[in-house]
């Protein structure tokens, strides 16, 4: 899904940057769609980055907790 959104977003950017004349309403619609897709891309990227960042931190917290438990046993 992420790849599809990126391809559609790129296609809309090409249409917006192309030196062709389109009706103003069509340009406004394309701008809003590309803006919305940009927001969706950002949200999907944030979820991916958040999952990657939290995992090592969670692993380190788990290791620290295990050390505390071992220290208490001794």
PyMOL Python script that loads the backbone (N, CA, C, O; Angstrom):
from pymol import cmd

cmd.read_pdbstr("""\
ATOM      1  N   UNK A   1       0.830  -1.188   0.000  1.00  0.00           N
ATOM      2  CA  UNK A   1       0.000   0.000   0.000  1.00  0.00           C
ATOM      3  C   UNK A   1       0.874   1.251   0.000  1.00  0.00           C
ATOM      4  O   UNK A   1       0.563   2.257  -0.638  1.00  0.00           O
ATOM      5  N   UNK A   2       1.978   1.150   0.739  1.00  0.00           N
ATOM      6  CA  UNK A   2       2.888   2.284   0.828  1.00  0.00           C
ATOM      7  C   UNK A   2       3.474   2.629  -0.540  1.00  0.00           C
ATOM      8  O   UNK A   2       3.603   3.803  -0.889  1.00  0.00           O
ATOM      9  N   UNK A   3       3.827   1.602  -1.310  1.00  0.00           N
ATOM     10  CA  UNK A   3       4.390   1.821  -2.640  1.00  0.00           C
ATOM     11  C   UNK A   3       3.362   2.442  -3.573  1.00  0.00           C
ATOM     12  O   UNK A   3       3.696   3.312  -4.378  1.00  0.00           O
ATOM     13  N   UNK A   4       2.125   2.003  -3.469  1.00  0.00           N
ATOM     14  CA  UNK A   4       1.062   2.546  -4.319  1.00  0.00           C
ATOM     15  C   UNK A   4       0.861   4.025  -4.027  1.00  0.00           C
ATOM     16  O   UNK A   4       0.738   4.830  -4.950  1.00  0.00           O
ATOM     17  N   UNK A   5       0.827   4.382  -2.768  1.00  0.00           N
ATOM     18  CA  UNK A   5       0.640   5.784  -2.376  1.00  0.00           C
ATOM     19  C   UNK A   5       1.802   6.629  -2.874  1.00  0.00           C
ATOM     20  O   UNK A   5       1.598   7.747  -3.346  1.00  0.00           O
ATOM     21  N   UNK A   6       3.021   6.104  -2.773  1.00  0.00           N
ATOM     22  CA  UNK A   6       4.182   6.855  -3.251  1.00  0.00           C
ATOM     23  C   UNK A   6       4.126   7.066  -4.759  1.00  0.00           C
ATOM     24  O   UNK A   6       4.461   8.148  -5.242  1.00  0.00           O
ATOM     25  N   UNK A   7       3.705   6.041  -5.512  1.00  0.00           N
ATOM     26  CA  UNK A   7       3.636   6.167  -6.961  1.00  0.00           C
ATOM     27  C   UNK A   7       2.561   7.168  -7.376  1.00  0.00           C
ATOM     28  O   UNK A   7       2.779   7.967  -8.286  1.00  0.00           O
ATOM     29  N   UNK A   8       1.417   7.130  -6.724  1.00  0.00           N
ATOM     30  CA  UNK A   8       0.359   8.083  -7.039  1.00  0.00           C
ATOM     31  C   UNK A   8       0.817   9.497  -6.702  1.00  0.00           C
ATOM     32  O   UNK A   8       0.571  10.435  -7.460  1.00  0.00           O
ATOM     33  N   UNK A   9       1.478   9.639  -5.569  1.00  0.00           N
ATOM     34  CA  UNK A   9       1.980  10.954  -5.155  1.00  0.00           C
ATOM     35  C   UNK A   9       2.984  11.502  -6.173  1.00  0.00           C
ATOM     36  O   UNK A   9       2.936  12.680  -6.525  1.00  0.00           O
ATOM     37  N   UNK A  10       3.878  10.653  -6.636  1.00  0.00           N
ATOM     38  CA  UNK A  10       4.866  11.085  -7.635  1.00  0.00           C
ATOM     39  C   UNK A  10       4.184  11.479  -8.944  1.00  0.00           C
ATOM     40  O   UNK A  10       4.572  12.459  -9.578  1.00  0.00           O
ATOM     41  N   UNK A  11       3.173  10.718  -9.344  1.00  0.00           N
ATOM     42  CA  UNK A  11       2.456  11.035 -10.583  1.00  0.00           C
ATOM     43  C   UNK A  11       1.754  12.391 -10.473  1.00  0.00           C
ATOM     44  O   UNK A  11       1.756  13.177 -11.420  1.00  0.00           O
ATOM     45  N   UNK A  12       1.162  12.654  -9.325  1.00  0.00           N
ATOM     46  CA  UNK A  12       0.504  13.947  -9.124  1.00  0.00           C
ATOM     47  C   UNK A  12       1.514  15.083  -9.117  1.00  0.00           C
ATOM     48  O   UNK A  12       1.225  16.169  -9.617  1.00  0.00           O
ATOM     49  N   UNK A  13       2.689  14.849  -8.560  1.00  0.00           N
ATOM     50  CA  UNK A  13       3.728  15.882  -8.573  1.00  0.00           C
ATOM     51  C   UNK A  13       4.184  16.181  -9.997  1.00  0.00           C
ATOM     52  O   UNK A  13       4.446  17.333 -10.342  1.00  0.00           O
ATOM     53  N   UNK A  14       4.277  15.145 -10.818  1.00  0.00           N
ATOM     54  CA  UNK A  14       4.655  15.352 -12.218  1.00  0.00           C
ATOM     55  C   UNK A  14       3.607  16.185 -12.934  1.00  0.00           C
ATOM     56  O   UNK A  14       3.941  17.087 -13.702  1.00  0.00           O
ATOM     57  N   UNK A  15       2.332  15.882 -12.684  1.00  0.00           N
ATOM     58  CA  UNK A  15       1.250  16.644 -13.323  1.00  0.00           C
ATOM     59  C   UNK A  15       1.290  18.094 -12.876  1.00  0.00           C
ATOM     60  O   UNK A  15       1.089  18.998 -13.687  1.00  0.00           O
ATOM     61  N   UNK A  16       1.547  18.326 -11.597  1.00  0.00           N
ATOM     62  CA  UNK A  16       1.590  19.702 -11.096  1.00  0.00           C
ATOM     63  C   UNK A  16       2.784  20.480 -11.643  1.00  0.00           C
ATOM     64  O   UNK A  16       2.685  21.686 -11.871  1.00  0.00           O
ATOM     65  N   UNK A  17       3.902  19.806 -11.853  1.00  0.00           N
ATOM     66  CA  UNK A  17       5.112  20.480 -12.327  1.00  0.00           C
ATOM     67  C   UNK A  17       5.170  20.599 -13.855  1.00  0.00           C
ATOM     68  O   UNK A  17       5.966  21.371 -14.388  1.00  0.00           O
ATOM     69  N   UNK A  18       4.343  19.849 -14.543  1.00  0.00           N
ATOM     70  CA  UNK A  18       4.377  19.859 -16.007  1.00  0.00           C
ATOM     71  C   UNK A  18       3.893  21.212 -16.546  1.00  0.00           C
ATOM     72  O   UNK A  18       2.991  21.827 -15.977  1.00  0.00           O
ATOM     73  N   UNK A  19       4.497  21.662 -17.634  1.00  0.00           N
ATOM     74  CA  UNK A  19       4.096  22.960 -18.206  1.00  0.00           C
ATOM     75  C   UNK A  19       2.855  22.844 -19.089  1.00  0.00           C
ATOM     76  O   UNK A  19       2.875  23.223 -20.260  1.00  0.00           O
ATOM     77  N   UNK A  20       1.775  22.313 -18.511  1.00  0.00           N
ATOM     78  CA  UNK A  20       0.520  22.215 -19.242  1.00  0.00           C
ATOM     79  C   UNK A  20      -0.524  23.066 -18.539  1.00  0.00           C
ATOM     80  O   UNK A  20      -0.446  23.321 -17.337  1.00  0.00           O
ATOM     81  N   UNK A  21      -1.490  23.491 -19.313  1.00  0.00           N
ATOM     82  CA  UNK A  21      -2.552  24.307 -18.727  1.00  0.00           C
ATOM     83  C   UNK A  21      -3.749  23.425 -18.431  1.00  0.00           C
ATOM     84  O   UNK A  21      -4.297  22.765 -19.314  1.00  0.00           O
ATOM     85  N   UNK A  22      -4.133  23.431 -17.192  1.00  0.00           N
ATOM     86  CA  UNK A  22      -5.318  22.713 -16.740  1.00  0.00           C
ATOM     87  C   UNK A  22      -6.284  23.717 -16.135  1.00  0.00           C
ATOM     88  O   UNK A  22      -5.873  24.795 -15.707  1.00  0.00           O
ATOM     89  N   UNK A  23      -7.549  23.376 -16.097  1.00  0.00           N
ATOM     90  CA  UNK A  23      -8.502  24.267 -15.419  1.00  0.00           C
ATOM     91  C   UNK A  23      -8.121  24.454 -13.950  1.00  0.00           C
ATOM     92  O   UNK A  23      -7.544  23.565 -13.325  1.00  0.00           O
ATOM     93  N   UNK A  24      -8.449  25.600 -13.427  1.00  0.00           N
ATOM     94  CA  UNK A  24      -8.084  25.936 -12.049  1.00  0.00           C
ATOM     95  C   UNK A  24      -8.679  24.942 -11.062  1.00  0.00           C
ATOM     96  O   UNK A  24      -8.024  24.551 -10.096  1.00  0.00           O
ATOM     97  N   UNK A  25      -9.919  24.535 -11.307  1.00  0.00           N
ATOM     98  CA  UNK A  25     -10.552  23.575 -10.393  1.00  0.00           C
ATOM     99  C   UNK A  25      -9.806  22.246 -10.383  1.00  0.00           C
ATOM    100  O   UNK A  25      -9.632  21.633  -9.330  1.00  0.00           O
ATOM    101  N   UNK A  26      -9.369  21.807 -11.551  1.00  0.00           N
ATOM    102  CA  UNK A  26      -8.626  20.543 -11.622  1.00  0.00           C
ATOM    103  C   UNK A  26      -7.301  20.662 -10.875  1.00  0.00           C
ATOM    104  O   UNK A  26      -6.905  19.733 -10.171  1.00  0.00           O
ATOM    105  N   UNK A  27      -6.614  21.788 -11.020  1.00  0.00           N
ATOM    106  CA  UNK A  27      -5.350  21.995 -10.300  1.00  0.00           C
ATOM    107  C   UNK A  27      -5.571  21.998  -8.791  1.00  0.00           C
ATOM    108  O   UNK A  27      -4.789  21.417  -8.039  1.00  0.00           O
ATOM    109  N   UNK A  28      -6.637  22.654  -8.357  1.00  0.00           N
ATOM    110  CA  UNK A  28      -6.924  22.683  -6.916  1.00  0.00           C
ATOM    111  C   UNK A  28      -7.216  21.288  -6.389  1.00  0.00           C
ATOM    112  O   UNK A  28      -6.772  20.931  -5.298  1.00  0.00           O
ATOM    113  N   UNK A  29      -7.956  20.498  -7.151  1.00  0.00           N
ATOM    114  CA  UNK A  29      -8.263  19.131  -6.724  1.00  0.00           C
ATOM    115  C   UNK A  29      -6.983  18.309  -6.636  1.00  0.00           C
ATOM    116  O   UNK A  29      -6.781  17.572  -5.671  1.00  0.00           O
ATOM    117  N   UNK A  30      -6.124  18.433  -7.636  1.00  0.00           N
ATOM    118  CA  UNK A  30      -4.865  17.691  -7.641  1.00  0.00           C
ATOM    119  C   UNK A  30      -3.985  18.113  -6.465  1.00  0.00           C
ATOM    120  O   UNK A  30      -3.329  17.276  -5.844  1.00  0.00           O
ATOM    121  N   UNK A  31      -3.972  19.409  -6.162  1.00  0.00           N
ATOM    122  CA  UNK A  31      -3.175  19.893  -5.025  1.00  0.00           C
ATOM    123  C   UNK A  31      -3.666  19.294  -3.709  1.00  0.00           C
ATOM    124  O   UNK A  31      -2.864  18.864  -2.880  1.00  0.00           O
ATOM    125  N   UNK A  32      -4.989  19.266  -3.520  1.00  0.00           N
ATOM    126  CA  UNK A  32      -5.525  18.723  -2.275  1.00  0.00           C
ATOM    127  C   UNK A  32      -5.285  17.221  -2.165  1.00  0.00           C
ATOM    128  O   UNK A  32      -4.995  16.712  -1.082  1.00  0.00           O
ATOM    129  N   UNK A  33      -5.404  16.522  -3.271  1.00  0.00           N
ATOM    130  CA  UNK A  33      -5.151  15.080  -3.243  1.00  0.00           C
ATOM    131  C   UNK A  33      -3.685  14.808  -2.919  1.00  0.00           C
ATOM    132  O   UNK A  33      -3.377  13.933  -2.110  1.00  0.00           O
ATOM    133  N   UNK A  34      -2.781  15.557  -3.550  1.00  0.00           N
ATOM    134  CA  UNK A  34      -1.361  15.339  -3.278  1.00  0.00           C
ATOM    135  C   UNK A  34      -1.006  15.722  -1.841  1.00  0.00           C
ATOM    136  O   UNK A  34      -0.154  15.087  -1.221  1.00  0.00           O
ATOM    137  N   UNK A  35      -1.652  16.748  -1.317  1.00  0.00           N
ATOM    138  CA  UNK A  35      -1.433  17.125   0.083  1.00  0.00           C
ATOM    139  C   UNK A  35      -1.890  16.003   1.011  1.00  0.00           C
ATOM    140  O   UNK A  35      -1.183  15.644   1.953  1.00  0.00           O
ATOM    141  N   UNK A  36      -3.065  15.455   0.746  1.00  0.00           N
ATOM    142  CA  UNK A  36      -3.580  14.357   1.560  1.00  0.00           C
ATOM    143  C   UNK A  36      -2.692  13.127   1.501  1.00  0.00           C
ATOM    144  O   UNK A  36      -2.456  12.472   2.516  1.00  0.00           O
ATOM    145  N   UNK A  37      -2.197  12.811   0.300  1.00  0.00           N
ATOM    146  CA  UNK A  37      -1.303  11.666   0.168  1.00  0.00           C
ATOM    147  C   UNK A  37       0.011  11.905   0.898  1.00  0.00           C
ATOM    148  O   UNK A  37       0.593  10.974   1.456  1.00  0.00           O
ATOM    149  N   UNK A  38       0.478  13.145   0.896  1.00  0.00           N
ATOM    150  CA  UNK A  38       1.693  13.467   1.642  1.00  0.00           C
ATOM    151  C   UNK A  38       1.510  13.234   3.129  1.00  0.00           C
ATOM    152  O   UNK A  38       2.409  12.731   3.803  1.00  0.00           O
ATOM    153  N   UNK A  39       0.341  13.602   3.636  1.00  0.00           N
ATOM    154  CA  UNK A  39       0.048  13.381   5.056  1.00  0.00           C
ATOM    155  C   UNK A  39      -0.006  11.883   5.355  1.00  0.00           C
ATOM    156  O   UNK A  39       0.538  11.424   6.359  1.00  0.00           O
ATOM    157  N   UNK A  40      -0.662  11.130   4.480  1.00  0.00           N
ATOM    158  CA  UNK A  40      -0.757   9.677   4.681  1.00  0.00           C
ATOM    159  C   UNK A  40       0.629   9.039   4.647  1.00  0.00           C
ATOM    160  O   UNK A  40       0.928   8.162   5.458  1.00  0.00           O
ATOM    161  N   UNK A  41       1.476   9.474   3.711  1.00  0.00           N
ATOM    162  CA  UNK A  41       2.849   8.951   3.644  1.00  0.00           C
ATOM    163  C   UNK A  41       3.604   9.232   4.933  1.00  0.00           C
ATOM    164  O   UNK A  41       4.309   8.363   5.447  1.00  0.00           O
ATOM    165  N   UNK A  42       3.459  10.439   5.451  1.00  0.00           N
ATOM    166  CA  UNK A  42       4.153  10.820   6.674  1.00  0.00           C
ATOM    167  C   UNK A  42       3.691   9.966   7.849  1.00  0.00           C
ATOM    168  O   UNK A  42       4.506   9.522   8.657  1.00  0.00           O
ATOM    169  N   UNK A  43       2.398   9.738   7.941  1.00  0.00           N
ATOM    170  CA  UNK A  43       1.868   8.922   9.036  1.00  0.00           C
ATOM    171  C   UNK A  43       2.385   7.497   8.922  1.00  0.00           C
ATOM    172  O   UNK A  43       2.768   6.899   9.928  1.00  0.00           O
ATOM    173  N   UNK A  44       2.405   6.937   7.704  1.00  0.00           N
ATOM    174  CA  UNK A  44       2.917   5.581   7.531  1.00  0.00           C
ATOM    175  C   UNK A  44       4.394   5.506   7.864  1.00  0.00           C
ATOM    176  O   UNK A  44       4.840   4.536   8.477  1.00  0.00           O
ATOM    177  N   UNK A  45       5.169   6.523   7.468  1.00  0.00           N
ATOM    178  CA  UNK A  45       6.594   6.543   7.779  1.00  0.00           C
ATOM    179  C   UNK A  45       6.829   6.671   9.273  1.00  0.00           C
ATOM    180  O   UNK A  45       7.742   6.042   9.809  1.00  0.00           O
ATOM    181  N   UNK A  46       6.015   7.480   9.961  1.00  0.00           N
ATOM    182  CA  UNK A  46       6.172   7.639  11.408  1.00  0.00           C
ATOM    183  C   UNK A  46       5.909   6.330  12.133  1.00  0.00           C
ATOM    184  O   UNK A  46       6.601   6.007  13.099  1.00  0.00           O
ATOM    185  N   UNK A  47       4.920   5.574  11.681  1.00  0.00           N
ATOM    186  CA  UNK A  47       4.635   4.296  12.321  1.00  0.00           C
ATOM    187  C   UNK A  47       5.810   3.339  12.155  1.00  0.00           C
ATOM    188  O   UNK A  47       6.179   2.632  13.093  1.00  0.00           O
ATOM    189  N   UNK A  48       6.392   3.320  10.964  1.00  0.00           N
ATOM    190  CA  UNK A  48       7.536   2.444  10.721  1.00  0.00           C
ATOM    191  C   UNK A  48       8.725   2.854  11.577  1.00  0.00           C
ATOM    192  O   UNK A  48       9.372   2.004  12.189  1.00  0.00           O
ATOM    193  N   UNK A  49       9.016   4.139  11.624  1.00  0.00           N
ATOM    194  CA  UNK A  49      10.158   4.620  12.400  1.00  0.00           C
ATOM    195  C   UNK A  49       9.930   4.421  13.892  1.00  0.00           C
ATOM    196  O   UNK A  49      10.856   4.073  14.624  1.00  0.00           O
ATOM    197  N   UNK A  50       8.702   4.641  14.340  1.00  0.00           N
ATOM    198  CA  UNK A  50       8.405   4.489  15.755  1.00  0.00           C
ATOM    199  C   UNK A  50       8.595   3.040  16.187  1.00  0.00           C
ATOM    200  O   UNK A  50       9.127   2.787  17.268  1.00  0.00           O
ATOM    201  N   UNK A  51       8.172   2.093  15.369  1.00  0.00           N
ATOM    202  CA  UNK A  51       8.341   0.680  15.687  1.00  0.00           C
ATOM    203  C   UNK A  51       9.801   0.289  15.749  1.00  0.00           C
ATOM    204  O   UNK A  51      10.186  -0.518  16.595  1.00  0.00           O
ATOM    205  N   UNK A  52      10.622   0.844  14.872  1.00  0.00           N
ATOM    206  CA  UNK A  52      12.043   0.517  14.863  1.00  0.00           C
ATOM    207  C   UNK A  52      12.759   1.123  16.059  1.00  0.00           C
ATOM    208  O   UNK A  52      13.662   0.503  16.621  1.00  0.00           O
ATOM    209  N   UNK A  53      12.371   2.316  16.449  1.00  0.00           N
ATOM    210  CA  UNK A  53      13.052   3.003  17.537  1.00  0.00           C
ATOM    211  C   UNK A  53      12.672   2.398  18.880  1.00  0.00           C
ATOM    212  O   UNK A  53      13.522   2.269  19.761  1.00  0.00           O
ATOM    213  N   UNK A  54      11.424   2.031  19.046  1.00  0.00           N
ATOM    214  CA  UNK A  54      10.978   1.512  20.328  1.00  0.00           C
ATOM    215  C   UNK A  54      11.532   0.124  20.609  1.00  0.00           C
ATOM    216  O   UNK A  54      11.746  -0.221  21.771  1.00  0.00           O
ATOM    217  N   UNK A  55      11.764  -0.662  19.606  1.00  0.00           N
ATOM    218  CA  UNK A  55      12.201  -2.028  19.809  1.00  0.00           C
ATOM    219  C   UNK A  55      13.544  -2.119  20.546  1.00  0.00           C
ATOM    220  O   UNK A  55      13.626  -2.840  21.540  1.00  0.00           O
ATOM    221  N   UNK A  56      14.599  -1.421  20.103  1.00  0.00           N
ATOM    222  CA  UNK A  56      15.862  -1.506  20.847  1.00  0.00           C
ATOM    223  C   UNK A  56      15.734  -0.949  22.260  1.00  0.00           C
ATOM    224  O   UNK A  56      16.350  -1.471  23.189  1.00  0.00           O
ATOM    225  N   UNK A  57      14.948   0.097  22.428  1.00  0.00           N
ATOM    226  CA  UNK A  57      14.751   0.675  23.743  1.00  0.00           C
ATOM    227  C   UNK A  57      14.032  -0.319  24.648  1.00  0.00           C
ATOM    228  O   UNK A  57      14.407  -0.495  25.808  1.00  0.00           O
ATOM    229  N   UNK A  58      13.016  -0.957  24.125  1.00  0.00           N
ATOM    230  CA  UNK A  58      12.282  -1.948  24.916  1.00  0.00           C
ATOM    231  C   UNK A  58      13.188  -3.115  25.267  1.00  0.00           C
ATOM    232  O   UNK A  58      13.123  -3.637  26.380  1.00  0.00           O
ATOM    233  N   UNK A  59      14.034  -3.532  24.328  1.00  0.00           N
ATOM    234  CA  UNK A  59      14.973  -4.620  24.616  1.00  0.00           C
ATOM    235  C   UNK A  59      15.939  -4.223  25.722  1.00  0.00           C
ATOM    236  O   UNK A  59      16.230  -5.031  26.604  1.00  0.00           O
ATOM    237  N   UNK A  60      16.436  -3.003  25.689  1.00  0.00           N
ATOM    238  CA  UNK A  60      17.378  -2.548  26.708  1.00  0.00           C
ATOM    239  C   UNK A  60      16.696  -2.471  28.075  1.00  0.00           C
ATOM    240  O   UNK A  60      17.297  -2.832  29.086  1.00  0.00           O
ATOM    241  N   UNK A  61      15.455  -2.005  28.110  1.00  0.00           N
ATOM    242  CA  UNK A  61      14.720  -1.952  29.377  1.00  0.00           C
ATOM    243  C   UNK A  61      14.501  -3.349  29.937  1.00  0.00           C
ATOM    244  O   UNK A  61      14.586  -3.559  31.147  1.00  0.00           O
ATOM    245  N   UNK A  62      14.219  -4.308  29.051  1.00  0.00           N
ATOM    246  CA  UNK A  62      14.028  -5.685  29.485  1.00  0.00           C
ATOM    247  C   UNK A  62      15.323  -6.251  30.060  1.00  0.00           C
ATOM    248  O   UNK A  62      15.294  -6.941  31.078  1.00  0.00           O
ATOM    249  N   UNK A  63      16.443  -5.971  29.429  1.00  0.00           N
ATOM    250  CA  UNK A  63      17.746  -6.429  29.919  1.00  0.00           C
ATOM    251  C   UNK A  63      18.046  -5.813  31.284  1.00  0.00           C
ATOM    252  O   UNK A  63      18.512  -6.504  32.189  1.00  0.00           O
ATOM    253  N   UNK A  64      17.780  -4.514  31.433  1.00  0.00           N
ATOM    254  CA  UNK A  64      18.011  -3.844  32.714  1.00  0.00           C
ATOM    255  C   UNK A  64      17.143  -4.451  33.809  1.00  0.00           C
ATOM    256  O   UNK A  64      17.605  -4.643  34.933  1.00  0.00           O
ATOM    257  N   UNK A  65      15.889  -4.754  33.487  1.00  0.00           N
ATOM    258  CA  UNK A  65      14.971  -5.332  34.470  1.00  0.00           C
ATOM    259  C   UNK A  65      15.454  -6.717  34.890  1.00  0.00           C
ATOM    260  O   UNK A  65      15.378  -7.069  36.067  1.00  0.00           O
ATOM    261  N   UNK A  66      15.948  -7.503  33.941  1.00  0.00           N
ATOM    262  CA  UNK A  66      16.466  -8.832  34.261  1.00  0.00           C
ATOM    263  C   UNK A  66      17.676  -8.741  35.179  1.00  0.00           C
ATOM    264  O   UNK A  66      17.831  -9.559  36.085  1.00  0.00           O
ATOM    265  N   UNK A  67      18.533  -7.757  34.951  1.00  0.00           N
ATOM    266  CA  UNK A  67      19.704  -7.565  35.818  1.00  0.00           C
ATOM    267  C   UNK A  67      19.267  -7.203  37.237  1.00  0.00           C
ATOM    268  O   UNK A  67      19.846  -7.682  38.212  1.00  0.00           O
ATOM    269  N   UNK A  68      18.248  -6.361  37.346  1.00  0.00           N
ATOM    270  CA  UNK A  68      17.750  -5.982  38.667  1.00  0.00           C
ATOM    271  C   UNK A  68      17.226  -7.203  39.401  1.00  0.00           C
ATOM    272  O   UNK A  68      17.488  -7.370  40.592  1.00  0.00           O
ATOM    273  N   UNK A  69      16.497  -8.048  38.710  1.00  0.00           N
ATOM    274  CA  UNK A  69      15.927  -9.252  39.325  1.00  0.00           C
ATOM    275  C   UNK A  69      17.061 -10.184  39.764  1.00  0.00           C
ATOM    276  O   UNK A  69      16.990 -10.764  40.848  1.00  0.00           O
ATOM    277  N   UNK A  70      18.080 -10.335  38.961  1.00  0.00           N
ATOM    278  CA  UNK A  70      19.211 -11.194  39.327  1.00  0.00           C
ATOM    279  C   UNK A  70      19.962 -10.626  40.528  1.00  0.00           C
ATOM    280  O   UNK A  70      20.403 -11.377  41.398  1.00  0.00           O
ATOM    281  N   UNK A  71      20.109  -9.299  40.577  1.00  0.00           N
ATOM    282  CA  UNK A  71      20.781  -8.678  41.716  1.00  0.00           C
ATOM    283  C   UNK A  71      19.989  -8.891  43.001  1.00  0.00           C
ATOM    284  O   UNK A  71      20.579  -9.087  44.064  1.00  0.00           O
ATOM    285  N   UNK A  72      18.664  -8.855  42.918  1.00  0.00           N
ATOM    286  CA  UNK A  72      17.828  -9.045  44.095  1.00  0.00           C
ATOM    287  C   UNK A  72      17.910 -10.488  44.594  1.00  0.00           C
ATOM    288  O   UNK A  72      17.819 -10.733  45.797  1.00  0.00           O
ATOM    289  N   UNK A  73      18.079 -11.427  43.695  1.00  0.00           N
ATOM    290  CA  UNK A  73      18.162 -12.836  44.070  1.00  0.00           C
ATOM    291  C   UNK A  73      19.469 -13.116  44.813  1.00  0.00           C
ATOM    292  O   UNK A  73      19.511 -14.010  45.658  1.00  0.00           O
ATOM    293  N   UNK A  74      20.517 -12.383  44.520  1.00  0.00           N
ATOM    294  CA  UNK A  74      21.816 -12.643  45.146  1.00  0.00           C
ATOM    295  C   UNK A  74      21.849 -11.964  46.438  1.00  0.00           C
ATOM    296  O   UNK A  74      22.851 -12.040  47.149  1.00  0.00           O
TER     297      UNK A  74
END
""", "prot")
cmd.dss("prot")
cmd.show_as("cartoon", "prot")
cmd.util.cbc("prot")
cmd.orient("prot")
